[in-house]
Amino acid sequence: MKSLDDLKKIRDAAQSKVTMRGKNDGIRILVGMATCGISAGARPVMTKLVEEIANKNIEAVTVTPVGCIGECAIEPIVEVLQGETRTTYCRVDVEVAERIINEHIIGGKVVQDNVIGKYRL
Amino acid sequence: MKHSLNILKVVINLNELSLHILDICQNSIKANATLIKIIITEDLSQNSFQVIIHDDGCGMNQKTLSEVTDPFFTTRTTRKVGLGISLFKMAAEMTDGDFTIKSTLAKGTSVIANFKYDHIDRAPLGKIEETLVILVLNELEIDIYYEHTFNKKTYIFDTREVKQVLNGIPFTSHDVILWIKNNIKEGILDIHKEETT
Protein backbone atom coordinates (compact mmCIF):
# COMPACT_ATOMS: atom_id res chain seq x y z
CA MET A 1 0.00 0.00 0.00
CA LYS A 2 1.31 3.41 -0.95
CA SER A 3 0.90 5.11 2.39
CA LEU A 4 1.30 8.69 3.55
CA ASP A 5 4.65 7.65 5.05
CA ASP A 6 5.90 6.89 1.55
CA LEU A 7 4.74 10.34 0.54
CA LYS A 8 6.71 11.86 3.42
CA LYS A 9 9.85 10.10 2.16
CA ILE A 10 9.26 11.54 -1.29
CA ARG A 11 8.85 14.98 0.26
CA ASP A 12 12.07 14.71 2.26
CA ALA A 13 13.97 13.53 -0.81
CA ALA A 14 12.59 16.43 -2.81
CA GLN A 15 13.45 18.94 -0.10
CA SER A 16 17.07 17.82 0.01
CA LYS A 17 17.42 18.60 -3.69
CA VAL A 18 17.85 22.35 -3.98
CA THR A 19 15.94 23.03 -7.15
CA MET A 20 14.40 26.44 -6.89
CA ARG A 21 12.55 27.22 -10.03
CA GLY A 22 9.48 29.09 -11.12
CA LYS A 23 6.44 27.43 -12.55
CA ASN A 24 7.11 28.69 -16.05
CA ASP A 25 10.80 27.85 -16.31
CA GLY A 26 12.01 25.18 -18.68
CA ILE A 27 9.73 23.36 -21.06
CA ARG A 28 5.94 23.31 -20.75
CA ILE A 29 3.88 20.64 -22.45
CA LEU A 30 0.18 21.39 -22.92
CA VAL A 31 -2.32 18.64 -23.70
CA GLY A 32 -5.79 19.48 -25.06
CA MET A 33 -8.21 17.91 -22.59
CA ALA A 34 -11.72 19.01 -23.62
CA THR A 35 -14.45 16.60 -24.79
CA CYS A 36 -12.89 16.42 -28.25
CA GLY A 37 -9.41 15.70 -26.93
CA ILE A 38 -10.57 13.16 -24.36
CA SER A 39 -12.65 11.22 -26.87
CA ALA A 40 -9.76 11.18 -29.33
CA GLY A 41 -7.49 9.65 -26.70
CA ALA A 42 -5.78 12.53 -24.90
CA ARG A 43 -5.85 10.85 -21.49
CA PRO A 44 -3.50 7.94 -22.30
CA VAL A 45 -1.27 10.43 -24.16
CA MET A 46 -0.98 12.69 -21.13
CA THR A 47 -0.43 9.70 -18.86
CA LYS A 48 2.38 8.51 -21.15
CA LEU A 49 4.04 11.95 -21.16
CA VAL A 50 3.93 12.19 -17.36
CA GLU A 51 5.26 8.64 -16.93
CA GLU A 52 8.09 9.06 -19.44
CA ILE A 53 9.22 12.25 -17.72
CA ALA A 54 9.10 10.57 -14.33
CA ASN A 55 10.89 7.41 -15.48
CA LYS A 56 13.63 9.28 -17.28
CA ASN A 57 14.08 11.83 -14.48
CA ILE A 58 13.75 14.79 -16.81
CA GLU A 59 14.03 18.05 -14.86
CA ALA A 60 12.18 21.32 -15.47
CA VAL A 61 9.45 19.94 -17.72
CA THR A 62 5.80 20.34 -16.72
CA VAL A 63 2.76 18.74 -18.34
CA THR A 64 -0.55 20.59 -18.03
CA PRO A 65 -4.07 19.72 -19.25
CA VAL A 66 -5.70 22.58 -21.16
CA GLY A 67 -8.99 23.23 -22.98
CA CYS A 68 -10.04 23.11 -26.62
CA ILE A 69 -8.31 25.30 -29.20
CA GLY A 70 -10.97 24.70 -31.83
CA GLU A 71 -9.26 22.13 -34.02
CA CYS A 72 -11.27 19.22 -32.68
CA ALA A 73 -10.88 17.13 -35.83
CA ILE A 74 -7.12 16.77 -35.37
CA GLU A 75 -7.07 16.07 -31.62
CA PRO A 76 -5.28 14.92 -29.51
CA ILE A 77 -3.21 18.10 -29.72
CA VAL A 78 0.01 18.47 -27.73
CA GLU A 79 1.90 21.75 -27.59
CA VAL A 80 5.51 22.08 -26.51
CA LEU A 81 6.48 25.55 -25.26
CA GLN A 82 10.18 26.19 -24.93
CA GLY A 83 11.33 29.75 -24.43
CA GLU A 84 9.92 31.71 -27.34
CA THR A 85 9.18 28.67 -29.50
CA ARG A 86 5.88 26.87 -29.69
CA THR A 87 5.53 23.55 -31.46
CA THR A 88 2.05 22.12 -32.03
CA TYR A 89 1.59 18.41 -32.58
CA CYS A 90 -1.66 16.90 -33.77
CA ARG A 91 -3.18 13.41 -33.84
CA VAL A 92 -0.82 12.37 -31.08
CA ASP A 93 -1.07 8.80 -29.82
CA VAL A 94 0.94 6.97 -27.18
CA GLU A 95 3.77 6.13 -29.62
CA VAL A 96 4.04 9.71 -30.83
CA ALA A 97 4.00 10.90 -27.20
CA GLU A 98 6.99 8.69 -26.52
CA ARG A 99 8.74 10.06 -29.62
CA ILE A 100 8.05 13.65 -28.50
CA ILE A 101 9.81 12.94 -25.21
CA ASN A 102 12.73 11.04 -26.76
CA GLU A 103 13.31 13.06 -29.91
CA HIS A 104 12.05 16.54 -29.00
CA ILE A 105 12.41 16.99 -25.24
CA ILE A 106 15.60 14.93 -24.85
CA GLY A 107 17.02 15.10 -28.38
CA GLY A 108 15.96 18.66 -29.23
CA LYS A 109 14.64 17.65 -32.65
CA VAL A 110 11.01 18.28 -33.62
CA VAL A 111 8.99 15.19 -34.57
CA GLN A 112 8.12 16.41 -38.08
CA ASP A 113 5.56 13.67 -38.83
CA ASN A 114 2.92 15.08 -36.49
CA VAL A 115 3.66 18.78 -36.39
CA ILE A 116 1.03 21.24 -37.64
CA GLY A 117 2.85 24.50 -37.23
CA LYS A 118 5.97 26.01 -35.76
CA TYR A 119 6.27 29.71 -35.34
CA ARG A 120 7.69 32.41 -33.11
CA LEU A 121 5.26 33.73 -30.53
CA MET B 1 -22.16 16.74 -42.81
CA LYS B 2 -18.59 16.80 -41.59
CA HIS B 3 -19.78 17.91 -38.16
CA SER B 4 -22.25 15.10 -37.66
CA LEU B 5 -19.53 12.59 -38.49
CA ASN B 6 -17.28 14.07 -35.84
CA ILE B 7 -20.05 13.87 -33.26
CA LEU B 8 -20.50 10.20 -34.02
CA LYS B 9 -16.80 9.63 -33.41
CA VAL B 10 -17.07 11.23 -29.97
CA VAL B 11 -20.02 9.07 -28.93
CA ILE B 12 -18.20 5.88 -29.80
CA ASN B 13 -15.02 6.73 -28.00
CA LEU B 14 -16.14 7.91 -24.55
CA ASN B 15 -16.40 4.35 -23.31
CA GLU B 16 -15.28 4.76 -19.71
CA LEU B 17 -17.13 6.63 -16.99
CA SER B 18 -13.82 8.03 -15.78
CA LEU B 19 -13.43 9.78 -19.14
CA HIS B 20 -16.82 11.42 -18.64
CA ILE B 21 -15.76 12.47 -15.15
CA LEU B 22 -12.58 14.05 -16.53
CA ASP B 23 -14.66 15.91 -19.07
CA ILE B 24 -17.30 17.18 -16.62
CA CYS B 25 -14.60 18.36 -14.20
CA GLN B 26 -13.15 20.61 -16.90
CA ASN B 27 -16.40 22.60 -16.58
CA SER B 28 -15.78 22.96 -12.85
CA ILE B 29 -12.24 24.17 -13.49
CA LYS B 30 -13.56 26.72 -15.94
CA ALA B 31 -16.14 27.83 -13.36
CA ASN B 32 -13.29 28.90 -11.05
CA ALA B 33 -13.95 26.20 -8.48
CA THR B 34 -11.54 25.87 -5.56
CA LEU B 35 -12.68 22.36 -4.64
CA ILE B 36 -14.11 19.59 -6.79
CA LYS B 37 -15.71 16.64 -5.04
CA ILE B 38 -16.14 13.38 -6.91
CA ILE B 39 -18.22 10.82 -5.05
CA ILE B 40 -18.74 7.34 -6.45
CA THR B 41 -21.05 4.91 -4.70
CA GLU B 42 -21.41 1.33 -5.80
CA ASP B 43 -24.18 -0.50 -3.99
CA LEU B 44 -24.81 -4.02 -5.23
CA SER B 45 -27.82 -4.60 -2.96
CA GLN B 46 -29.56 -1.66 -4.64
CA ASN B 47 -28.07 -2.52 -8.05
CA SER B 48 -26.89 1.06 -8.26
CA PHE B 49 -23.79 2.88 -9.41
CA GLN B 50 -23.85 6.57 -8.61
CA VAL B 51 -21.49 9.33 -9.67
CA ILE B 52 -21.71 12.76 -8.04
CA ILE B 53 -19.52 15.64 -9.11
CA HIS B 54 -19.81 18.72 -6.97
CA ASP B 55 -17.94 22.00 -7.25
CA ASP B 56 -17.94 25.36 -5.54
CA GLY B 57 -17.52 27.35 -8.72
CA CYS B 58 -19.50 30.28 -10.08
CA GLY B 59 -22.68 28.28 -10.76
CA MET B 60 -25.24 28.96 -13.46
CA ASN B 61 -28.49 30.89 -13.69
CA GLN B 62 -31.78 29.07 -14.33
CA LYS B 63 -31.77 29.82 -18.05
CA THR B 64 -28.28 28.41 -18.62
CA LEU B 65 -29.09 25.44 -16.41
CA SER B 66 -32.07 24.55 -18.56
CA GLU B 67 -29.89 24.65 -21.68
CA VAL B 68 -26.77 22.74 -20.67
CA THR B 69 -28.00 19.25 -21.54
CA ASP B 70 -28.66 20.41 -25.10
CA PRO B 71 -25.71 19.30 -27.27
CA PHE B 72 -25.98 22.48 -29.30
CA PHE B 73 -25.45 24.68 -26.28
CA THR B 74 -21.97 25.74 -25.27
CA THR B 75 -20.32 28.76 -23.71
CA ARG B 76 -17.16 28.26 -25.69
CA THR B 77 -16.38 30.36 -28.72
CA THR B 78 -14.04 27.99 -30.56
CA ARG B 79 -16.78 25.66 -31.75
CA LYS B 80 -20.56 25.49 -31.86
CA VAL B 81 -21.34 22.28 -30.00
CA GLY B 82 -20.84 21.36 -26.35
CA LEU B 83 -21.14 17.66 -25.86
CA GLY B 84 -19.69 16.93 -22.42
CA ILE B 85 -22.82 17.08 -20.29
CA SER B 86 -25.20 15.72 -22.92
CA LEU B 87 -22.99 12.66 -23.46
CA PHE B 88 -22.76 11.96 -19.73
CA LYS B 89 -26.54 12.28 -19.46
CA MET B 90 -26.97 9.86 -22.33
CA ALA B 91 -24.57 7.37 -20.73
CA ALA B 92 -26.71 7.37 -17.58
CA GLU B 93 -30.08 7.22 -19.32
CA MET B 94 -28.90 4.37 -21.52
CA THR B 95 -28.72 2.18 -18.40
CA ASP B 96 -32.26 3.02 -17.17
CA GLY B 97 -30.61 5.45 -14.81
CA ASP B 98 -31.16 9.16 -14.40
CA PHE B 99 -29.25 12.39 -14.53
CA THR B 100 -29.71 15.57 -12.53
CA ILE B 101 -27.84 18.84 -12.53
CA LYS B 102 -28.33 21.44 -9.84
CA SER B 103 -26.72 24.82 -9.67
CA THR B 104 -26.79 27.99 -7.60
CA LEU B 105 -25.16 31.20 -8.77
CA ALA B 106 -21.96 31.94 -6.83
CA LYS B 107 -22.41 28.73 -4.80
CA GLY B 108 -21.57 25.93 -7.20
CA THR B 109 -22.90 23.11 -9.30
CA SER B 110 -23.69 19.45 -8.66
CA VAL B 111 -24.01 16.77 -11.28
CA ILE B 112 -25.66 13.53 -10.16
CA ALA B 113 -25.74 10.51 -12.44
CA ASN B 114 -27.37 7.24 -11.43
CA PHE B 115 -26.61 4.08 -13.33
CA LYS B 116 -28.11 0.63 -13.07
CA TYR B 117 -25.16 -1.45 -11.88
CA ASP B 118 -25.66 -4.59 -13.95
CA HIS B 119 -27.12 -2.98 -17.06
CA ILE B 120 -25.32 -4.20 -20.17
CA ASP B 121 -24.86 -0.62 -21.39
CA ARG B 122 -23.27 0.65 -18.20
CA ALA B 123 -19.73 1.63 -19.11
CA PRO B 124 -17.02 0.52 -16.69
CA LEU B 125 -15.45 3.18 -14.48
CA GLY B 126 -12.12 2.59 -16.21
CA LYS B 127 -8.84 4.19 -15.29
CA ILE B 128 -10.07 6.68 -12.73
CA GLU B 129 -6.53 7.10 -11.37
CA GLU B 130 -5.43 8.58 -14.72
CA THR B 131 -8.38 10.96 -14.62
CA LEU B 132 -7.56 12.08 -11.09
CA VAL B 133 -3.86 12.58 -11.82
CA ILE B 134 -4.73 14.82 -14.77
CA LEU B 135 -7.18 16.76 -12.61
CA VAL B 136 -4.56 17.16 -9.89
CA LEU B 137 -2.15 18.59 -12.49
CA ASN B 138 -4.55 21.43 -13.34
CA GLU B 139 -2.83 24.74 -13.52
CA LEU B 140 -4.91 26.53 -10.89
CA GLU B 141 -4.16 24.00 -8.13
CA ILE B 142 -7.81 23.33 -7.47
CA ASP B 143 -8.32 20.83 -4.65
CA ILE B 144 -9.75 17.45 -5.56
CA TYR B 145 -11.68 15.26 -3.15
CA TYR B 146 -12.42 11.72 -4.29
CA GLU B 147 -14.61 9.33 -2.35
CA HIS B 148 -15.33 5.83 -3.61
CA THR B 149 -17.62 3.46 -1.76
CA PHE B 150 -18.10 -0.17 -2.69
CA ASN B 151 -20.88 -1.69 -0.61
CA LYS B 152 -19.65 -0.75 2.87
CA LYS B 153 -15.98 0.01 2.25
CA THR B 154 -14.83 3.51 1.42
CA TYR B 155 -11.64 4.92 -0.06
CA ILE B 156 -10.92 8.64 0.17
CA PHE B 157 -8.31 10.68 -1.64
CA ASP B 158 -8.01 14.35 -0.77
CA THR B 159 -5.43 16.70 -2.25
CA ARG B 160 -5.71 18.96 0.81
CA GLU B 161 -4.37 16.11 2.92
CA VAL B 162 -1.57 15.44 0.43
CA LYS B 163 -0.67 19.14 0.28
CA GLN B 164 -0.30 19.19 4.05
CA VAL B 165 2.21 16.34 3.94
CA LEU B 166 4.05 17.77 0.95
CA ASN B 167 4.67 21.07 2.72
CA GLY B 168 5.32 23.16 -0.38
CA ILE B 169 6.74 20.49 -2.70
CA PRO B 170 4.71 20.88 -5.91
CA PHE B 171 2.36 18.20 -7.23
CA THR B 172 4.16 18.48 -10.53
CA SER B 173 7.10 16.69 -8.92
CA HIS B 174 6.92 13.41 -10.79
CA ASP B 175 7.54 11.13 -7.82
CA VAL B 176 4.49 12.70 -6.21
CA ILE B 177 2.38 12.04 -9.30
CA LEU B 178 3.37 8.38 -9.34
CA TRP B 179 2.61 8.09 -5.63
CA ILE B 180 -0.86 9.58 -6.14
CA LYS B 181 -1.58 7.23 -9.03
CA ASN B 182 -0.52 4.12 -7.13
CA ASN B 183 -2.31 5.22 -3.98
CA ILE B 184 -5.61 5.59 -5.83
CA LYS B 185 -5.17 2.37 -7.80
CA GLU B 186 -4.42 0.31 -4.71
CA GLY B 187 -7.06 2.06 -2.61
CA ILE B 188 -9.79 1.18 -5.08
CA LEU B 189 -8.53 -2.39 -5.47
CA ASP B 190 -8.59 -2.66 -1.70
CA ILE B 191 -12.26 -1.73 -1.29
CA HIS B 192 -13.22 -4.23 -3.99
CA LYS B 193 -11.46 -7.13 -2.27
CA GLU B 194 -13.85 -9.64 -0.83
CA GLU B 195 -13.78 -9.99 2.88
CA THR B 196 -12.11 -13.26 3.79
CA THR B 197 -13.78 -13.89 7.10
Interface residues (C-beta under 8 A of the other chain):
Chain A: M1 K2 L4 D6 L7 K8 I10 R11 A13 A14 Q15 K23 M33 A34 T35 C36 I38 S39 A40 G41 R43 P44 M46 T47 V50 E51 I53 A54 N57 T62 V63 T64 P65 V66 G67 C68 I69 G70 C72 A73
Chain B: K2 N6 K9 V10 N13 L14 L19 L22 D23 Q26 K30 R76 T78 R79 G82 L83 G84 L87 K127 E130 T131 V133 I134 L135 L137 N138 E139 E161 V162 V165 L166 N167 I169 P170 T172 S173 H174 D175 V176 I177 L178 W179 N182 N183 E186 D190
